[in-house]
Amino acid sequence: MPLLTLQQVSLAFGHVPLLDHVDLVVEPGDKIALIGRNGTGKSSLLRILCGEQRPDDGELWRKPDLRLAYVPQEPPLDPEH
C-alpha cells in the first residue's frame, strides 16, 4: 500500500504553471530527492504533500495514519529575537 499518491496535480501562480498534471506514488522504503532550479515548484510540491497548500487541480491521497514533518524554506521568525 502506498504512503501517498498524487494524481494529475496542477498548481500555477498567475499564468506560470509550477506543477502540470503531476503523478507521484511514494511507497514504504522509497527515497526521494527534489532537485531543480529556484522557482520550479519544489517547495510548493512539499507544501501540497503535507497539506499546507491545496493544488489547483488533481487529487492527493495520504495513508490515513501517515505522519509527515516539513521544515519550511523560510520559517516565521520573531523580530524580537
QUIBEL-V720572 format. One record per run of one state. SS is the DSSP state (~ for helix, > for strand, _ for the rest). FROM is the first residue (numbers start at 0). LEN is the number of residues. If there is no record, write none. Layout:
ss=SS from=FROM len=LEN
ss=SS from=FROM len=LEN
This chain:
ss=_ from=0 len=3
ss=> from=3 len=10
ss=_ from=13 len=2
ss=> from=15 len=11
ss=_ from=26 len=15
ss=~ from=41 len=8
ss=_ from=49 len=7
ss=> from=56 len=6
ss=_ from=62 len=19
